[in-house]
Amino acid sequence: MNQETWQSVCPQYDQYQRSIDAFNTLVPCSFMSLQRRFTQALTTFSMHSQARKQGGVSRILLVNAPDNPIYFNEIVEQVQGATASRVIASSTLDSYDVFGSYRVTESGETVHTPGIISELHEGVLVLSANFLLANPQQWLTVKALVLGQAISPLCSDRKYGKQPAPHSTHDIKIVIVGDRTQFAELEYLDDEIHSGLALFSEIELEIQLSESAINDYLGFVKWLSDKHELPILESSAIHTLMIAGARETEDQRYMPLGLLWHVSILEESALRGNRSSISSDDIEGVIQDRTYRESYLPDRALSDIRDGQVIIETEGEQVGQVNGLTVIDVPGHPRAYGEPARISCVIHFGDGDISDVERKADLGGNLHAKGMMIMQAFVSSALQLEEPLPYSASLVFEQSYCEVDGDSASLAELCCFVSALSDCPINQQIAVTGAVDQFGRVQAVGGLNEKIEGFYHVCQHQGFTGHQGVILPKSNLKHLALNRDVVNSIRNGEFHIWSVSSVDEAVPILMNIPFRDEQKELETEEQPEQETVLGKIAERIEAFDRHAHPMTIFERLRSWF
């Protein structure tokens, strides 16, 4: 039920095979030729290159791009080709280099040092956003410059006084290149920066695949290959590169346009193969080598589980215990990795409160708390209770010693809670990830590839049973690009993937019992009611109401007297 085939968990690009086979005959497609939004913004920006600020026409262009010299140089080349004016680019952080400076000598003589502004006088100046962040006090000078107002050079040394400097006007437009974080900080300098003061565009680092766009992407790869004089890519190598690209974007429908990402893989593959062409095995070998180099922390975490220091069961059944999936992102480590986490729940008599231990211990983030409250609301709605639940629960991530955030564990927590409440055991061979809404629909989460591979490695080292696997949201299937070992295990029946769209689909896989009776209205006396999780919970509540629960120690003592 809901079990996926190995083809579903690995990107399939057979529909593009004709274009892939024709790769070596494709016309190269440069990186900037794919930046249509930026090209349109640059055209608008350049139309007024000879005009001063009039009628709301902006003379500043903000370009969202990675803070990297490679992208900066690509943008500069595009600006130079789009305008007839002179273009000067600078990565300096020194305001004297841009605006010029002067100082007064001991004899009273004024010494001027011209800046880029004086050298350019009119045209386009391309700067890094870091320049303004390093010199926030110069923002007003930049505004005055592009508005055609007179500005003066800066005084670099006031030891012998400061003399009035000559003011001058310039016909200059400015392109500022930075990432979103840098532009967010610029908004603190001037909250009107996006309100007509500047045009905004961005460099896109992904391309959506389609029958028409596949040639653009392949042309881009060919352009990079030709530019860096790399060996020819074999057809199988392009398939492997695209699967790696789907993992990079976390979406099978998109390919990355990252210059560094592609060049690093292709150049390393060329060195590894040392032939006239790059094969699929070369690219796969590079990916495996990188994984090995960066796997010290994941291997140490796996070793703790294998040695029993961290308890993760991959066989048998347990009530109120489920294997959740987490992604660990360590600062300073190049990649995130997946790690299963045991989530447990215990039930006791109470007022219906579900205690989130992580939250109470200040180890749970706001998103995790939100997921917990949504989960509680769904369970209360599904039970159709007229009064508060006569039981209280305690939910916890066992052996977790750092902050837990995100709502991706809410499906696992829900299953754990209803298992403890109904006394229905959970299959420990299956791990769960997914968020739920108040209507029991399972919603997409992030980090699926890492999560699945984390649980797969635990199962691999503890021994495959042939029934192990992961439950995930159906809407996440398009995000999967699992590594070759996991795909082969799924193909061989050692490991499994189940996709679900609701709690009603997830619970039977985990507990081998329906969540609720969907055929209740059709049942007759000859066909008794179906045993369900909600039915077992209702029976437990009725037993409590009839005082059928065991006597407490205080009640026993009182009865003796």
C-alpha positions in Angstrom: 0.0 0.0 0.0 1.4 3.4 -1.1 4.8 1.7 -1.8 6.9 3.4 -4.4 9.1 1.8 -7.0 12.8 2.6 -7.4 12.1 4.8 -10.4 10.0 7.2 -8.2 12.9 7.9 -5.9 15.4 8.7 -8.6 15.1 11.4 -11.2 14.2 10.1 -14.6 15.2 12.1 -17.6 14.6 9.7 -20.5 12.2 12.1 -22.1 15.2 14.4 -22.8 17.3 11.6 -24.3 17.2 13.1 -27.8 18.6 16.4 -26.6 21.2 14.6 -24.4 22.4 12.5 -27.3 22.8 15.7 -29.4 24.8 17.5 -26.7 28.0 17.9 -28.6 26.2 19.5 -31.5 24.3 22.0 -29.4 25.0 25.8 -29.6 26.7 26.9 -26.3 24.4 29.0 -24.1 26.2 31.4 -21.8 25.3 31.9 -18.2 24.1 35.5 -18.7 22.0 34.5 -21.7 19.8 32.5 -19.3 19.4 35.5 -17.0 16.3 37.0 -18.6 15.0 38.9 -15.6 18.4 40.6 -15.2 18.7 41.3 -18.9 15.3 43.0 -18.9 16.2 45.1 -15.9 19.5 46.1 -17.4 17.8 47.2 -20.6 15.5 49.5 -18.6 18.4 50.7 -16.6 20.5 51.5 -19.8 17.7 53.3 -21.6 18.3 56.4 -19.4 22.0 56.3 -19.3 22.3 59.9 -20.6 19.5 61.3 -18.5 19.7 62.7 -15.0 17.2 61.6 -12.3 13.9 62.7 -13.7 10.3 61.6 -13.3 11.2 58.7 -11.0 13.7 57.1 -13.3 16.1 55.2 -11.1 19.9 55.5 -11.6 20.7 52.7 -9.2 20.4 49.0 -10.1 20.5 46.4 -7.3 21.5 42.9 -8.5 21.0 40.0 -6.1 23.8 37.6 -6.8 26.2 35.4 -4.8 29.0 37.4 -3.1 31.6 35.9 -5.3 34.1 37.5 -7.8 33.1 35.0 -10.6 29.5 36.2 -10.6 30.6 39.9 -10.1 32.8 39.7 -13.2 29.9 38.1 -15.3 27.6 40.9 -14.3 30.3 43.5 -15.2 30.8 42.0 -18.6 27.0 42.1 -19.2 26.7 45.7 -18.1 29.6 46.7 -20.4 27.8 45.0 -23.4 24.5 46.6 -22.6 25.5 50.3 -22.4 27.4 52.6 -24.7 28.7 54.5 -21.7 32.0 53.8 -20.0 31.9 51.2 -17.3 34.2 50.9 -14.3 34.0 48.1 -11.8 35.6 48.1 -8.4 35.6 45.7 -5.4 37.2 48.2 -3.1 36.0 48.8 0.4 37.9 52.1 0.7 35.6 55.2 0.3 38.7 57.3 -0.6 39.3 55.1 -3.7 35.8 55.8 -4.9 35.2 59.5 -4.0 38.8 60.7 -4.0 40.5 62.4 -1.2 42.6 65.4 -0.2 44.9 66.4 2.7 46.5 69.5 3.9 50.3 69.4 4.3 52.3 71.1 7.1 53.1 74.0 4.7 49.4 74.5 4.1 49.4 73.0 0.6 46.4 70.9 -0.5 47.2 67.6 -2.1 44.4 65.9 -4.1 44.2 62.2 -4.8 41.5 61.5 -7.5 39.1 58.7 -7.0 37.1 56.5 -9.4 34.4 59.1 -9.6 36.8 61.7 -11.0 38.2 59.2 -13.5 34.8 58.1 -14.7 32.9 61.4 -14.4 30.1 60.0 -16.5 29.1 56.4 -17.2 28.3 53.3 -15.0 30.1 52.4 -11.8 29.7 48.8 -10.6 30.3 48.3 -6.8 29.9 45.5 -4.3 27.3 45.9 -1.6 30.1 45.4 0.8 31.4 48.8 0.0 28.2 50.5 1.4 28.1 48.1 4.3 31.7 49.0 5.2 31.0 52.7 4.7 27.4 53.3 5.7 28.1 57.0 6.3 28.7 57.4 2.5 25.2 56.3 1.5 24.0 59.9 1.4 27.0 60.8 -0.8 26.0 58.0 -3.2 22.4 59.2 -3.4 23.6 62.8 -4.0 26.0 61.5 -6.7 23.3 59.7 -8.7 20.8 62.5 -8.3 23.2 64.9 -10.0 24.1 66.9 -6.9 27.5 68.3 -6.3 29.8 66.2 -4.1 33.4 66.8 -2.9 36.3 64.5 -2.2 36.9 63.3 1.3 39.5 64.6 3.7 41.9 61.8 4.5 44.1 63.6 7.1 43.0 66.5 9.3 46.3 66.8 11.2 47.0 70.2 9.7 43.4 71.3 9.3 40.6 71.0 6.8 40.1 73.3 3.9 36.9 73.6 1.8 37.1 71.2 -1.1 35.8 72.0 -4.6 32.4 70.5 -5.3 31.7 68.8 -8.6 28.7 67.1 -10.3 28.9 63.8 -12.3 26.6 62.0 -14.6 27.0 58.5 -13.1 24.8 55.5 -12.6 25.6 52.8 -10.1 25.1 49.0 -10.2 25.4 47.4 -6.7 25.9 43.7 -6.6 25.2 41.8 -3.4 23.1 38.9 -1.9 19.8 39.1 -0.1 21.4 39.4 3.4 23.5 42.4 2.3 20.5 44.1 0.7 18.5 43.5 3.8 21.2 45.4 5.7 21.1 48.2 3.1 17.4 48.7 3.9 18.4 49.8 7.4 20.4 52.6 5.7 17.4 53.7 3.6 14.0 52.0 3.8 13.0 53.6 0.5 15.7 51.8 -1.4 13.0 49.5 -2.9 10.4 52.2 -3.3 11.5 53.8 -6.6 15.0 54.8 -5.6 16.5 51.7 -7.2 15.7 49.1 -9.7 16.0 45.5 -8.5 16.8 42.3 -10.3 18.6 39.1 -9.5 20.7 36.4 -10.9 18.8 33.1 -11.1 20.8 30.0 -10.0 18.2 27.4 -11.1 16.4 26.6 -14.3 13.1 24.7 -14.6 13.3 21.8 -16.9 10.9 21.4 -19.8 11.0 20.3 -23.5 12.0 23.8 -24.5 14.3 24.6 -21.6 16.4 21.4 -21.7 18.5 22.7 -24.6 19.1 25.9 -22.7 20.5 23.9 -19.7 22.6 21.5 -21.9 23.8 24.5 -23.9 24.9 26.1 -20.6 26.9 23.0 -19.6 28.5 22.9 -23.1 29.4 26.6 -22.7 31.1 25.9 -19.4 32.8 22.9 -20.9 34.1 24.8 -23.8 35.1 27.8 -21.7 37.2 25.7 -19.4 38.5 23.4 -22.1 37.1 20.3 -20.5 36.8 16.8 -22.2 33.6 15.9 -24.0 30.8 14.7 -21.8 29.4 11.3 -22.6 25.6 10.8 -22.7 25.6 8.7 -19.5 27.7 11.4 -17.8 25.1 14.0 -18.5 22.4 11.8 -16.9 24.5 11.4 -13.8 25.3 15.2 -13.7 21.5 15.9 -13.9 20.7 13.6 -11.1 23.4 15.3 -9.0 21.9 18.6 -10.1 18.4 17.5 -8.9 19.9 16.7 -5.5 21.6 20.1 -5.4 18.3 21.9 -6.1 16.2 19.4 -4.1 13.8 19.2 -7.0 13.8 16.8 -9.9 12.2 19.5 -12.1 15.0 22.0 -11.6 18.7 22.1 -12.5 21.3 24.3 -10.9 23.0 27.1 -12.8 25.8 27.5 -10.3 29.0 28.2 -12.1 31.3 27.0 -9.3 29.2 23.9 -8.6 29.4 22.7 -12.3 33.0 23.6 -12.9 34.2 21.9 -9.7 32.5 18.7 -10.5 33.5 18.6 -14.2 37.1 19.6 -13.6 37.5 17.0 -10.8 35.8 14.4 -13.1 38.2 15.3 -15.9 41.2 14.8 -13.6 39.8 11.6 -12.2 39.2 10.1 -15.7 42.3 11.5 -17.3 40.8 10.7 -20.8 39.4 12.5 -23.8 35.9 12.2 -22.4 34.1 12.3 -19.1 32.0 9.2 -18.3 29.2 8.6 -15.8 31.6 6.6 -13.6 33.9 9.6 -13.4 31.2 11.9 -12.1 29.8 9.3 -9.8 33.3 8.7 -8.5 33.7 12.4 -7.7 30.4 12.4 -5.9 31.4 9.3 -3.8 34.8 10.8 -3.1 33.3 14.0 -1.8 30.9 12.0 0.3 33.7 10.0 1.9 35.8 13.1 2.6 32.9 14.9 4.3 31.5 11.9 6.2 33.5 11.9 9.4 30.7 13.4 11.5 27.9 11.2 10.0 30.1 8.1 10.5 30.7 9.0 14.1 27.0 9.4 14.7 26.3 6.1 13.0 29.0 4.5 15.2 27.2 5.7 18.3 24.0 4.0 17.1 25.7 0.8 16.1 27.5 0.7 19.5 24.2 1.2 21.4 25.1 4.5 22.9 22.2 6.0 21.0 19.1 3.7 20.9 17.5 3.3 17.5 15.6 0.1 16.9 15.1 -1.2 13.3 13.3 -4.4 14.2 10.2 -5.4 16.2 7.3 -3.4 17.6 6.9 -0.9 20.4 4.0 1.1 21.8 4.5 4.8 22.0 7.9 4.8 20.2 8.6 5.8 16.6 11.7 6.5 14.5 11.6 10.1 13.4 14.0 11.6 10.9 16.1 14.7 11.4 18.7 16.7 9.5 21.8 17.8 11.3 23.5 21.0 10.1 26.7 21.7 11.9 28.3 25.1 11.5 31.6 24.8 9.7 30.7 21.5 8.1 30.2 21.5 4.3 27.0 19.5 4.2 24.0 18.5 6.3 23.4 14.9 7.1 20.4 12.8 8.2 20.1 11.0 11.5 17.1 9.0 12.9 15.7 10.1 16.3 13.6 8.0 18.6 10.5 9.8 19.6 8.6 8.4 22.6 5.3 9.2 24.3 3.9 8.0 27.6 0.3 8.4 28.8 -1.1 9.0 32.2 -4.3 10.2 33.8 -4.7 13.9 33.5 -6.5 16.8 32.1 -5.8 16.3 28.4 -2.6 18.3 28.3 0.1 17.1 25.9 3.5 18.0 27.3 6.1 18.9 24.8 9.3 18.2 26.8 11.5 19.8 24.2 9.6 23.1 24.5 9.5 23.0 28.3 13.3 22.3 28.4 13.9 25.3 26.0 15.2 22.8 23.4 12.2 23.2 21.0 11.9 26.0 18.5 8.8 28.0 17.6 8.1 25.9 14.4 8.3 22.7 16.4 5.9 24.1 19.0 3.5 25.1 16.2 3.6 21.6 14.7 2.8 20.1 18.1 -0.2 22.3 18.6 -1.5 21.5 15.1 -1.1 17.8 15.8 -3.0 18.1 19.1 -5.8 20.0 17.3 -6.2 17.3 14.7 -6.3 14.4 17.2 -8.9 16.2 19.3 -11.0 16.9 16.2 -10.7 13.3 15.0 -11.8 11.9 18.3 -14.8 14.3 18.3 -14.5 14.8 22.1 -17.2 16.8 23.9 -14.9 17.0 27.0 -11.2 17.3 27.4 -9.2 14.0 27.0 -9.0 12.3 30.4 -5.4 11.5 29.8 -2.2 13.6 29.6 0.8 12.8 27.5 4.5 13.5 27.5 6.3 13.6 24.1 10.0 13.8 23.8 12.9 13.3 21.3 15.0 10.8 23.2 18.7 11.4 23.6 18.5 14.9 21.9 20.9 17.4 23.4 20.4 20.4 21.1 17.6 22.5 19.8 14.9 20.8 17.8 13.0 23.0 15.4 10.7 22.6 12.4 7.4 20.8 12.0 8.7 17.9 9.9 8.3 15.5 12.9 4.7 16.3 13.6 3.4 13.2 11.6 5.8 11.0 13.6 4.8 12.7 16.9 1.1 12.2 16.0 1.6 8.5 15.3 3.6 8.1 18.5 0.9 9.8 20.5 -2.1 7.8 19.1 0.0 4.6 19.5 0.5 5.3 23.2 -3.2 6.3 23.6 -4.6 3.3 21.8 -1.9 0.8 23.0 -1.3 -0.2 19.3 2.4 -1.0 18.7 4.4 0.8 16.0 6.6 -1.1 13.5 10.2 -0.1 14.4 11.4 -1.1 10.9 9.8 2.1 9.5 10.8 5.7 10.0 8.5 8.6 9.5 8.8 12.2 8.3 6.2 14.8 7.3 4.2 17.7 8.6 0.4 17.5 9.2 -2.3 20.2 9.1 -5.4 20.4 11.3 -7.3 18.2 8.8 -4.8 15.3 8.8 -3.3 16.0 5.5 0.5 15.3 5.2 2.5 18.2 4.0 6.0 18.4 2.4 9.1 18.9 4.4 12.8 19.5 3.6 16.0 17.5 3.6 14.3 14.3 2.4 17.4 12.8 0.7 19.6 13.2 3.8 16.9 11.9 6.1 16.2 8.8 4.1 19.9 8.0 3.7 20.5 8.5 7.4 17.9 5.8 8.3 19.1 3.6 5.4 22.6 3.5 6.8 21.4 2.6 10.2 19.3 -0.3 8.8 22.3 -1.4 6.6 24.6 -1.6 9.6 22.1 -3.3 11.9 21.0 -5.7 9.2 18.3 -5.5 6.5 15.1 -7.4 7.2 13.5 -6.7 3.8 10.7 -4.7 5.5 12.5 -1.6 6.5 11.9 1.8 4.9 10.6 5.4 5.2 7.1 7.0 5.1 7.2 10.4 3.6 4.7 13.0 2.1 3.6 12.2 -1.4 4.2 15.8 -2.4 7.9 15.2 -1.6 8.5 12.5 -4.2 9.6 15.1 -6.8 12.3 16.2 -4.4 14.1 12.8 -4.2 17.5 12.1 -5.7 18.8 9.4 -3.5 22.3 8.0 -3.9 23.0 4.9 -6.0 23.3 2.5 -3.0 19.9 3.4 -1.7 18.3 3.2 -5.1 19.8 -0.3 -5.6 18.5 -1.5 -2.3 15.0 -0.3 -3.1 15.3 -2.0 -6.5 16.3 -5.3 -4.7 13.5 -5.1 -2.2 15.8 -4.5 0.8 14.5 -1.0 1.6 11.2 0.6 0.8 9.6 4.0 0.4 5.9 4.7 1.2 4.4 8.0 0.1 1.3 9.2 1.9 -1.1 12.2 1.6 -3.0 11.8 4.9 -2.7 10.4 8.4 -5.3 7.8 7.4 -2.7 6.4 4.9 0.3 6.5 7.2 -1.1 4.8 10.3 -2.0 1.5 8.7 1.5 1.2 7.3 3.0 1.8 10.8 0.6 0.0 13.0 -1.1 -2.5 10.6 -4.5 -1.2 11.7 -6.7 1.6 10.2 -6.7 5.0 11.8 -10.5 5.2 11.5 -13.4 3.3 10.1 -14.2 4.8 6.7 -17.0 2.2 6.0 -18.8 2.7 9.3 -22.1 3.7 7.7 -22.2 0.6 5.5 -21.6 -1.9 8.4 -24.4 -4.3 9.4 -24.9 -6.7 12.2 -23.4 -9.5 10.1 -20.4 -7.2 9.5 -19.1 -6.0 12.9 -17.3 -2.7 13.3 -13.7 -2.7 12.0 -11.1 -2.4 14.7 -9.4 1.0 14.4 -6.9 3.2 16.3 -9.6 5.8 17.0 -11.9 3.0 18.2 -9.3 1.7 20.6 -8.8 5.2 22.0 -12.6 5.6 22.4 -12.8 2.3 24.3 -10.0 3.4 26.6 -11.8 6.7 27.3 -15.1 4.9 27.9 -13.3 2.5 30.3 -12.0 5.5 32.2 -15.4 7.0 32.4 -16.8 3.7 33.8 -13.9 3.8 36.4 -12.6 0.6 34.8 -9.0 1.9 35.2 -6.8 0.2 37.8 -7.0 1.6 41.3 -4.2 3.9 42.3 -2.0 3.2 45.4 -3.9 5.8 47.4 -7.2 4.2 46.5 -5.9 0.8 47.6 -4.7 2.3 50.9 -8.0 4.0 51.5 -9.9 0.7 50.8 -7.9 -1.2 53.4 -9.1 1.2 56.0 
